[in-house]
Amino acid sequence: MLTGKQRRHLRALAHDLKPIVQVGKGGIDEGLIKAVDQALADHELIKVKVGENADLDRHEAADQLAAETHAEVAQVLGFTVLLYRPDPEDPKIELPKAKKGEPVEQDDEDED
């Protein structure tokens, strides 16, 4: 789980990123999960656009994609989801260290 400080760090890094993957009317299928998984392997931090025509809620889409790809939801802002998964062998993004006893934020900090 990410701390608030780590989420803020990731949001700052992602500010200029463009969405790499889009969830369309068909929702989340195996091909989309593979695309997100590959994008996370390549970049560690990605934006996913949930189309307005998608048949699922943006928070549900974020949670499902994170669960399927073993990633963390760093933010849901409008119809854009920010996902983070460090490279297991060579992480490129260095997160701020969590202080002992620092609370882990839940994803209810939706910023519309």
Beta strands, then each sheet from edge to edge (+ up, - down):
strand 1: 21-23
strand 2: 45-50
strand 3: 72-77
strand 4: 80-84
sheet 1: 1+ 2+ 4- 3+
end
